[in-house]
Amino acid sequence: MTAPLFLVPAGGLDGLEPGGHVELTGPEARHAATVMRLGPSEPILVADGRGARVHGEVLQAQSERVLVVVRARDDEPVEGPDVVLVQALSKGDRDLLAAQTAVELGVGGVVPWEAERSIVRWKGAKAERARQKWADALATAAKQARRGIVPRLDPTVSGTGVAALAAEDVCVLVLHEQAEQSLSTLPEQSWAQARRIALVVGPEGGVSAAELMALTASGALPVRLGPHVLRASTAGPTGLAVMQHRLGRW
């Protein structure tokens, strides 16, 4: 079984080479020592969430401090273009499930979208709690996937404001069951010059006519995944898997 991965603050592995030492503290140390009961000589992975990652062995394990000796460095490269999931808020945590699965599939960032037809709404203090829940879930999913990079949680967008994500160097693809173009056969020149590819997924009721109009007017391309209508929890990860294959990453 692959060694478990734990996170240190960004920059915490800078300059660290085999033979060096790194410490886990706080919740990460407690989880390693108390929950997983890791002890001396057991293998462990440590990452800083931005791509730096090392293989090591536990030297000392206490609830507030776990000391690790580095055996090898295995940084995770940042590949371009950056692929982002724009996930509409959906009921039953289907939106969060999609975001977590997207992390396992290598997504670079997630944009929560309060679409016109979203039943779930983030307002006031609820929005802050919800965003924190998503941020924590992205980090947990990255650790589970042994990723050296924790995907970004980008600012929330609302309604037709999602169209503002489009830019000259951003390829926006709207997953839509009535689109004529298939994502699997979309010409590569559609994203050849893009630094970012954004996959837009609507809520249970779908992308509204006004949102679709705003997106296409900004240069977004509607694409379909297949002959069936997918749920909010599966459309995004499915589209991401297809995109990662098209990019030669899977």
BAVOVO-22658 format. One record per residue: residue in one letter; x, y, z of N, C-alpha, C in turn. Coordinates in steps of 0.001 Angstrom, whole numbers, plus 500000, padded with zeros to 6 digits. Atoms other than C-alpha are relative to their C-alpha. Layout:
N
residu_n_x_n_y_n_z_ca_x_ca_y_ca_z_c_x_c_y_c_z
A_X_Y_Z_X_Y_Z_X_Y_Z
...
//
This chain:
250
residu_n_x_n_y_n_z_ca_x_ca_y_ca_z_c_x_c_y_c_z
M_500838_498807_500000_500000_500000_500000_500876_501248_500000
T_499248_498750_500056_501221_503504_499187_500036_500669_501359
A_499864_499316_498720_502521_505440_502167_499010_501155_500087
P_500936_498887_499844_500069_508014_503589_500712_501334_499801
L_499436_498679_500263_500596_511656_502667_499467_501009_501011
F_500359_498939_499069_500604_514585_505082_500509_501327_499459
L_499684_498683_500527_500795_518299_504448_500735_500876_501002
V_499347_498937_499231_503119_521016_505691_499678_501309_499292
P_500290_498716_500653_502693_524754_504982_500820_500195_498731
A_499310_499692_501246_503668_526044_501543_501407_500511_500293
G_498608_499617_499775_507450_526397_501367_500688_499176_501060
G_499427_500782_498908_507959_523926_504206_501000_498953_499571
L_499035_500977_500502_509990_521628_501972_501076_500638_499137
D_499020_499295_500839_512068_524288_500221_501423_499630_500402
G_498599_500313_499758_515691_523215_499881_500256_498684_500693
L_499829_501251_499261_515060_519891_501589_500446_498885_499055
E_499451_501082_500811_517121_517001_500188_500085_498726_500835
P_499856_501254_499256_517614_513325_501119_500995_500127_501153
G_499191_499879_498795_519008_513056_504620_499535_501108_500910
G_500522_498913_499193_517253_516179_505792_498790_499574_500817
H_501117_500317_499114_514417_516369_508311_498874_501016_499832
V_501172_499133_500031_510898_517768_508287_499071_499588_501135
E_500896_500277_498880_508377_518048_511108_498549_500200_499611
L_501446_499800_500053_504641_517551_511163_499561_500487_501375
T_500501_499474_498736_502840_519567_513816_498479_500145_499919
G_501434_499728_499969_499278_520351_514887_499151_498817_499572
P_500921_501073_500411_496401_518366_513320_500663_498913_499171
E_499341_501010_500821_498692_516628_510810_500798_499034_500869
A_499244_500871_499095_500920_515304_513594_499061_499107_500791
R_500954_500800_499229_497935_514177_515649_499392_498895_499145
H_500587_501015_500872_496433_512387_512679_501002_498882_499724
A_498976_501007_500295_499719_510636_511876_500289_499119_501205
A_499570_500744_498821_500617_509629_515420_498854_499340_500754
T_501105_500494_499173_497237_509182_517099_498971_499203_499213
V_501032_500679_500787_494794_508227_514347_500591_498839_499202
M_499394_501053_500821_497065_506284_511973_501044_499180_500755
R_499055_500715_499132_499448_505237_514745_501309_499654_499283
L_498716_500205_500668_502539_505657_512599_501123_500029_501038
G_498886_500064_499070_505728_504725_514377_501326_500053_499288
P_498662_499949_500579_509505_504784_513815_500193_498976_498890
S_499630_500803_501169_510769_503413_510478_498865_499805_499000
E_501101_500178_500950_507324_503503_508839_500090_501050_498895
P_499907_499071_501135_507169_505088_505365_498914_501061_500048
I_500929_498881_499958_505468_508436_504914_500312_500945_498838
L_499843_498960_501017_504927_511073_502223_499644_501335_500625
V_500273_498650_499503_505043_514784_502971_500008_500950_498807
A_500100_499044_501102_503957_517551_500586_499633_501370_500542
D_500328_498640_499556_503551_521316_500751_498760_500562_499301
G_501226_499568_500657_500405_521486_498615_500210_500790_498726
R_499691_499241_501209_502183_523338_495805_500908_499241_499042
G_499223_500837_500903_504021_520464_494201_501228_499375_500606
A_498841_500601_499337_506942_519793_496546_499542_498775_500788
R_500407_501250_499344_506788_516207_497813_501232_499154_500267
V_498860_500847_499641_509215_513908_499627_499513_498670_500551
H_500203_501304_499387_509363_510242_500596_500903_499945_501229
G_499192_500045_498800_510554_509643_504125_499634_498860_500918
E_500292_500961_498945_510535_507529_507251_499804_500746_501306
V_500251_499396_498693_509180_508376_510665_501174_499697_500927
L_498951_500186_498987_511918_508936_513256_499403_499997_501396
Q_500670_499872_498704_509785_510056_516184_498544_500373_499753
A_501426_499714_500173_506010_510148_516539_499351_500302_501336
Q_500749_499555_498828_504204_512139_519204_498759_500747_499513
S_501276_499413_500411_500716_513630_519164_500130_501429_499496
E_499837_498607_500424_502030_517176_518670_501201_500204_499089
R_498797_499840_500832_505208_516463_516704_500420_498659_499441
V_499502_501204_500663_506221_513858_514154_501224_500416_499189
L_498752_499685_500681_509824_513969_512943_500234_498976_498895
V_499839_500860_501181_510497_512587_509455_501375_500246_499381
V_498755_499879_500743_513816_511877_507739_499687_499770_498521
V_500269_500072_501430_513765_512427_503976_500906_498962_499352
R_499229_501011_500732_514826_509474_501816_500106_500327_498516
A_499984_499660_501429_513940_510813_498353_499065_501178_499771
R_500850_498873_500375_512444_513869_496699_499268_499648_498713
D_500839_500383_501133_509599_513418_494238_498991_501114_499727
D_500889_498867_500242_508188_516828_493300_499028_499701_498873
E_501047_500188_501005_504959_516853_491301_500015_501193_499050
P_499929_498869_500936_505290_518948_488131_498648_500666_499796
V_501220_499246_500329_502761_521668_487372_499880_500010_498487
E_500169_500130_501439_501478_520849_483903_499033_501047_499466
G_500910_499080_500652_499877_523300_481519_499359_499340_498795
P_500786_498954_499354_497256_524113_480586_499352_499548_501314
D_500687_500227_498738_495612_524396_483979_498545_499628_499695
V_501384_500428_500227_492287_522502_484016_499186_500278_501264
V_500816_499549_498875_489557_523954_486231_498580_499466_499855
L_501404_500419_499982_486132_522600_487216_499153_501127_500566
V_500979_499003_499542_483365_525207_487437_498741_499219_500351
Q_501047_500897_499546_480837_523294_489520_498829_500770_500603
A_501201_499354_499460_477286_524555_490051_499628_499386_501343
L_500445_500482_498701_475995_524287_493609_498787_499100_499801
S_501071_500982_500144_473726_521251_493931_499639_499431_501361
K_500459_500528_498714_471711_519611_496684_500631_498646_500286
G_499506_501308_499599_472752_516561_498639_501493_499830_499911
D_498528_500051_500082_476455_517433_498490_500499_499354_498714
R_499535_500546_501277_476575_516208_494882_501079_500897_499397
D_498989_499064_500489_478559_519342_494063_501349_499729_500644
L_498757_500259_499282_481133_518600_496724_500598_498662_499596
L_499515_501296_500459_481373_514965_495630_500696_500141_498653
A_499374_499761_501303_482123_516151_492092_501352_500655_500165
A_498740_499299_499775_484821_518491_493374_501064_499062_500571
Q_499045_500944_499406_486450_515771_495476_500512_499002_498964
T_499589_500948_501032_486482_513307_492591_500907_500673_498978
A_499170_499249_500945_487921_515997_490328_501437_500128_500509
V_498650_499933_499420_490865_516317_492722_500766_498720_499685
E_499355_501273_500285_491624_512613_492274_500408_499899_498532
L_499743_500049_501435_491564_513172_488510_500975_501074_499532
G_498947_499050_500351_494138_515958_488625_499566_501413_499706
V_500455_498635_500255_492059_519141_488502_500941_501000_500672
G_499116_498982_499443_494054_522326_489081_499300_500970_500932
G_500760_499076_499168_491296_524387_490657_498514_499735_499863
V_501449_500170_499996_487595_524420_491498_499348_501355_500231
V_500757_498755_499871_485164_527314_491055_498566_499662_500387
P_501406_500209_499658_481874_527077_493003_499137_500999_499212
W_500863_499153_500828_479042_528425_490842_498579_499964_500542
E_501385_499871_499566_475764_529656_492300_499170_500345_498765
A_500712_499824_501258_473847_529138_489065_498557_500434_500240
E_501380_499526_499880_470391_530542_488380_499056_498895_500462
R_500880_501113_499641_468838_527094_488791_500530_499177_501167
S_499492_500698_498817_470902_526069_491817_498995_500106_501135
I_500885_499981_498835_468659_525058_494694_500766_500459_501228
V_499145_499606_498878_471522_525471_497151_500467_501439_499800
R_499547_498609_500037_472426_529094_497981_500982_500249_501125
W_499010_499621_498995_475471_530434_499783_499811_501473_500329
K_500225_498622_499579_474623_533567_501738_500640_500253_501364
G_499458_499576_498715_476402_535420_504550_500960_499013_500623
A_499120_500898_499257_478016_533252_507203_499968_498589_499415
K_500108_501322_500609_476732_530139_505427_501008_499842_498864
A_499047_500051_501112_478890_531008_502421_501412_499750_500508
E_498658_500176_499442_482011_531245_504578_500204_498563_500485
R_499897_501379_499509_481299_527890_506232_500070_499007_498838
A_500024_500900_501151_480538_526251_502895_501336_500014_499266
R_498710_499918_500681_483728_527530_501297_501088_499290_500803
Q_499017_500680_499172_485767_526283_504243_499830_498487_499901
K_500270_501429_500147_484073_522888_503945_500574_499488_498689
W_499456_500401_501296_485024_522755_500265_501530_500005_500029
A_498543_499913_499932_488594_523869_500948_500579_498807_500763
D_499544_501147_499214_489002_521185_503616_499856_498704_499197
A_500246_501205_500790_487509_518577_501273_501023_499855_498879
L_498992_500059_501060_489926_519485_498476_501337_499527_500563
A_498730_500408_499382_492893_519105_500825_499973_498528_500386
T_500121_501405_499613_491629_515775_502158_500070_499092_498786
A_499979_500802_501220_491037_514467_498635_501393_499951_499397
A_498628_499972_500519_494528_515555_497577_500898_499047_500791
K_499213_500906_499172_496033_513666_500511_499654_498546_499679
Q_500424_501360_500322_493970_510578_499710_500586_499542_498671
A_499473_500312_501327_495169_510737_496080_501523_500048_499957
R_498546_499867_499916_498782_511278_497241_500521_501091_499076
R_499575_498899_500862_498943_514516_495280_500880_500979_500757
G_499143_498984_499394_501713_516988_495967_499391_501384_499903
I_500666_498719_500221_499391_519780_494828_498575_499935_500522
V_501387_499851_499567_496218_520795_496641_499343_501008_499067
P_500631_499078_500947_493906_522329_494000_499471_501259_500676
R_500507_498729_499512_492885_525957_494421_498476_499958_500133
L_501432_499714_499948_489413_526932_495565_499854_501456_499585
D_500086_498648_500547_488784_529954_493362_498734_500704_500474
P_501175_499251_499557_486258_532729_494105_498701_499475_499396
T_501322_500432_500450_482576_531837_493827_499463_500973_498955
V_500650_499165_501009_480715_533094_490756_498499_499743_500056
S_501456_500103_499926_476978_533703_490389_499361_500260_498643
G_500806_499777_501190_474485_533404_487543_500798_500165_498725
T_499319_499752_501273_475573_534847_484213_501416_500538_500204
G_498645_499538_499703_478688_536165_485963_501049_498949_499706
V_499055_501061_500344_480246_532793_485135_500698_500301_498677
A_499420_499678_501309_480877_534195_481648_501279_500811_500131
A_498799_499188_499803_483535_536488_483117_501260_499145_500109
L_498835_500878_499925_485800_533439_483470_500690_499869_498652
A_499429_500109_501342_486322_533492_479709_500984_501139_499760
A_498988_499006_500346_489407_535308_478449_500728_499511_498759
E_499300_500350_501234_491710_535313_475454_500827_498735_500145
D_499158_501178_499794_493930_532658_476995_499320_498936_500859
V_500775_500986_499249_491151_530673_478697_498980_499351_499077
C_500973_500751_500790_489186_527964_476891_498899_499522_500940
V_501134_500375_499150_485741_527620_478496_499115_499020_499239
L_500821_501045_500608_483824_524431_477714_498789_499746_500893
V_501240_500179_499249_480187_524167_478801_499454_498605_499711
L_500548_501337_500198_479022_520591_479330_498483_500106_499885
H_501428_499810_500275_475561_520547_477760_499496_498831_499155
E_500486_501211_500672_473469_517573_476690_499484_500247_498579
Q_500515_499697_501336_472132_519384_473588_501076_500546_499050
A_498919_499509_500858_475519_520449_472235_500230_499047_498833
E_499731_500817_501181_476378_519222_468759_501420_499431_500017
Q_498603_500410_499972_480133_519001_469375_500280_499108_501206
S_499615_500894_498916_481477_516097_471434_501359_500412_500561
L_498721_499669_499385_484269_516757_473919_501097_499056_499515
S_498997_500979_500412_486021_513594_472756_500548_500259_498604
T_499534_499711_501364_486302_514919_469189_500246_501490_499769
L_499770_498558_500121_486740_518636_469891_501408_500240_499444
P_498670_499755_500573_489624_519921_467699_500977_500560_501030
E_499002_499577_499025_492822_520423_469675_500322_501482_499912
Q_499715_498569_500107_493231_523938_468318_499070_500842_500862
S_500927_499272_499130_490301_524898_470554_500681_500450_501284
W_499292_499656_498758_492664_524910_473540_501516_500108_499806
A_498557_500059_500259_496085_524880_471871_500770_501174_500598
Q_499320_498804_499488_496943_528446_472976_499535_500392_501396
A_500581_499638_498698_495088_528374_476298_500948_499651_501142
R_499264_500314_498775_496824_528580_479654_499083_499318_501009
R_500978_500604_499094_493613_527377_481303_498819_499468_499205
I_501207_500577_500565_490704_525114_480372_498981_499882_501129
A_501040_500021_498973_487500_525596_482360_498826_499162_499522
L_501158_500834_500297_484826_522893_482348_498837_500454_500860
V_501149_499443_499283_481431_524354_483289_498898_498953_500099
V_501037_501001_499743_478853_522034_484888_498825_500667_500695
G_501193_499391_499431_475287_523153_485593_499423_499203_501152
P_500667_500684_498887_473006_522204_488515_498985_498971_499504
E_500973_501024_500368_470193_519625_488548_499073_500476_498878
G_500909_499469_501010_467966_521892_486440_500678_500432_498725
G_499260_499652_501198_470699_522539_483911_500402_501463_499935
V_499568_498621_500245_472349_525706_482624_498825_500761_499388
S_501132_499231_500521_469737_528413_482031_500329_500574_498621
A_499816_499417_501330_469190_529947_478600_500833_501269_500074
A_499255_498750_499857_470523_533295_479847_501473_499728_500279
E_498605_500341_499692_473662_531695_481265_500708_499437_498784
L_499388_500576_501185_474303_529687_478128_500282_501081_498960
M_499818_498910_500953_473829_532808_476001_501196_500862_500399
A_498895_499178_499521_476228_534805_478175_501333_499282_499797
L_498775_500776_500155_478804_532017_478060_500440_499940_498543
T_499629_500108_501414_478692_531508_474312_500374_501361_499420
A_499659_498659_500472_478751_535276_473736_501416_500387_500402
S_498642_499709_499519_482004_535376_475724_501043_499125_499319
G_499066_500871_500707_483518_532669_473519_500025_498561_500478
A_500049_501365_499490_482653_529529_475495_499417_499055_498949
L_500454_501003_500950_482035_526318_473556_499147_498946_500709
P_500808_501089_499436_479115_523990_474420_500486_498657_499448
V_499577_501331_500420_480177_520329_474313_499187_498961_500769
R_500708_501088_499325_478474_517050_475142_500986_498878_500298
L_499136_501105_499597_479935_513976_476804_499597_498692_499341
G_500465_501262_500553_477785_511211_475392_498502_500039_499803
P_501428_500042_500307_474227_510048_474680_499083_500153_501200
H_500826_499969_498804_473035_510167_478284_500187_501292_500793
V_499920_498826_499129_472290_512990_480717_500605_499557_501332
L_499314_500384_498769_474696_512756_483658_499555_500873_501171
R_500357_499251_498797_474029_513861_487217_501074_501043_500300
A_499075_498923_499636_475651_516919_488748_501269_499464_500647
S_498835_500559_499313_477996_514656_490712_500937_499251_499067
T_499180_500808_500899_479295_512746_487687_500423_500725_498726
A_499689_499320_501265_479284_515174_484745_501392_500614_500015
G_498702_499336_499920_482290_517190_485888_501170_499032_499985
P_498901_500960_500018_484576_514264_486756_500112_499251_498675
T_499949_500690_501288_483595_512504_483520_500645_500894_498940
G_499415_499056_500950_484393_515600_481466_501479_500206_500257
L_498593_499809_499649_487654_516049_483344_500836_498801_499559
A_499269_501195_500415_488690_512447_482680_500229_500005_498491
V_499859_499924_501452_488031_512906_478963_501045_501045_499628
M_499070_498924_500292_489967_516189_478954_501434_499605_500338
Q_498659_500443_499627_492921_514702_480793_500551_498989_498995
H_499566_500934_501041_493025_511908_478219_500369_500747_498719
R_499702_499224_501211_492892_514424_475367_501337_500731_500136
L_498743_499287_499755_495830_516263_476972_501189_499052_500140
G_498916_500977_499897_497832_513031_477168_500485_499761_501408
R_499578_500163_498613_497924_512964_480951_499510_498693_500616
W_500545_501253_499475_495907_509776_481439_500036_498954_498894
//
